[in-house]
Amino acid sequence: MIKQITDEIIFLEICDKLKKVKDCKLSANTLYAYMLSGLYKQDTFTYVSYDDEKMNGCLVLKRFIDNEGNLSFIMLFVWVNAHYPKLLEEFVNIGNEKAKELNAKKIYFIANRNEKAIERRTGKFGFKKAFSTYIKEVV
């Protein structure tokens, strides 16, 4: 069962899941700040799935204006327990429903993983590569 969460204690539990995501660059402090400030700004939406009492997936969506001026969402964080692979599709559907509800035009996500694996996994949900990102560390 997936439900929207506004409980700060559960936010901390979600932040613990960052450790389970390979090569995740998002820090627990940053994710927690997004979820907490999003409650007050009403621009971040957090969803959690449980099997009995154990969390088996979570999704954090943030509303923003993209570089084309469109109201959009970014999937800040998605974690799905490997034993529940169909849960990813449910989270994508929730993202789609929330985007339609708030008249968002696009859903973005950022991944720091093998591009082919990302395309294979997300292409079936209608995602396609749109941008290349380059980073320069400022020292």
C-alpha positions as CSV (number, residue, x, y, z in Angstrom):
1,M,0.0,0.0,0.0
2,I,1.4,3.4,-1.1
3,K,0.5,6.5,0.9
4,Q,1.6,10.1,1.0
5,I,3.8,10.9,4.0
6,T,4.2,14.1,6.0
7,D,5.8,12.6,9.1
8,E,9.3,13.9,9.8
9,I,10.3,10.6,11.6
10,I,9.5,8.7,8.4
11,F,11.5,11.3,6.4
12,L,14.5,10.1,8.5
13,E,13.7,6.5,7.6
14,I,13.7,7.5,3.9
15,C,17.0,9.2,4.3
16,D,18.5,5.9,5.6
17,K,17.6,4.3,2.3
18,L,20.1,6.5,0.5
19,K,22.8,4.1,1.8
20,K,21.2,1.4,-0.3
21,V,21.4,3.3,-3.6
22,K,24.7,2.7,-5.5
23,D,26.6,5.8,-6.3
24,C,23.9,8.1,-5.0
25,K,25.2,11.7,-4.8
26,L,22.2,13.0,-2.9
27,S,23.0,13.6,0.8
28,A,20.7,12.6,3.6
29,N,20.7,16.2,4.9
30,T,19.7,17.6,1.5
31,L,17.0,15.0,1.0
32,Y,15.6,15.7,4.4
33,A,15.7,19.5,3.8
34,Y,13.7,19.0,0.5
35,M,11.1,16.9,2.2
36,L,10.7,19.2,5.2
37,S,10.7,22.5,3.3
38,G,8.4,20.9,0.8
39,L,5.7,20.4,3.5
40,Y,5.6,24.1,4.0
41,K,6.0,25.3,0.4
42,Q,3.7,22.5,-0.8
43,D,6.1,21.7,-3.6
44,T,7.6,18.4,-2.5
45,F,5.5,15.2,-2.2
46,T,6.7,12.1,-0.5
47,Y,5.2,8.6,-0.9
48,V,6.1,5.4,0.9
49,S,5.1,1.8,0.4
50,Y,5.0,-0.8,3.1
51,D,4.7,-4.5,3.2
52,D,3.3,-5.2,6.6
53,E,5.3,-2.8,8.8
54,K,8.5,-2.8,6.7
55,M,9.1,0.0,4.1
56,N,9.7,-1.5,0.7
57,G,9.8,1.6,-1.4
58,C,9.7,5.4,-1.4
59,L,9.3,8.2,-3.9
60,V,10.1,11.9,-3.4
61,L,8.7,14.3,-6.1
62,K,9.5,18.0,-6.3
63,R,7.6,20.6,-8.3
64,F,9.6,23.2,-10.2
65,I,9.7,25.4,-13.3
66,D,12.0,23.8,-16.0
67,N,14.3,25.6,-18.4
68,E,11.5,25.9,-21.0
69,G,9.2,27.6,-18.5
70,N,7.0,24.6,-17.9
71,L,5.7,23.5,-14.6
72,S,7.4,20.1,-14.1
73,F,8.3,17.5,-11.5
74,I,11.6,16.0,-10.7
75,M,11.8,12.6,-9.1
76,L,14.4,13.5,-6.4
77,F,14.6,10.1,-4.9
78,V,13.2,6.7,-5.7
79,W,14.1,3.6,-3.8
80,V,12.5,0.2,-4.4
81,N,13.4,-3.0,-2.5
82,A,14.7,-5.5,-5.0
83,H,12.1,-8.0,-3.9
84,Y,9.3,-5.7,-5.2
85,P,10.3,-4.8,-8.8
86,K,6.7,-3.9,-9.9
87,L,6.7,-1.2,-7.3
88,L,8.7,1.1,-9.6
89,E,5.8,1.1,-12.1
90,E,3.4,2.1,-9.3
91,F,5.7,5.0,-8.3
92,V,5.9,6.2,-11.9
93,N,2.1,6.0,-12.1
94,I,1.8,8.1,-8.9
95,G,4.2,10.6,-10.4
96,N,2.1,10.8,-13.6
97,E,-1.1,11.2,-11.6
98,K,0.4,14.0,-9.4
99,A,1.7,15.7,-12.5
100,K,-1.7,15.6,-14.2
101,E,-3.4,16.8,-11.0
102,L,-1.2,19.9,-10.8
103,N,-1.0,20.5,-14.6
104,A,2.7,19.7,-14.8
105,K,4.0,19.1,-18.4
106,K,7.1,16.9,-17.7
107,I,8.7,14.6,-15.2
108,Y,12.5,14.6,-14.9
109,F,14.9,12.4,-13.0
110,I,18.7,12.5,-12.6
111,A,20.7,9.3,-12.4
112,N,24.4,8.7,-11.8
113,R,24.4,5.2,-13.3
114,N,25.1,3.4,-16.6
115,E,23.0,5.1,-19.3
116,K,22.1,1.9,-21.1
117,A,20.8,0.4,-17.8
118,I,18.8,3.5,-17.1
119,E,17.3,3.6,-20.6
120,R,16.4,0.0,-20.4
121,R,14.7,0.3,-17.0
122,T,12.9,3.6,-17.6
123,G,12.2,3.5,-21.3
124,K,9.2,1.2,-20.8
125,F,7.6,3.9,-18.7
126,G,7.9,6.5,-21.5
127,F,11.1,8.3,-20.2
128,K,13.7,9.3,-22.8
129,K,17.1,11.0,-22.6
130,A,16.7,14.7,-23.1
131,F,19.8,16.4,-21.8
132,S,23.5,15.7,-21.2
133,T,24.9,17.2,-18.0
134,Y,28.5,18.2,-17.5
135,I,29.9,19.2,-14.2
136,K,33.0,21.2,-13.3
137,E,34.2,21.2,-9.7
138,V,35.0,24.7,-8.5
139,V,38.2,24.7,-6.4
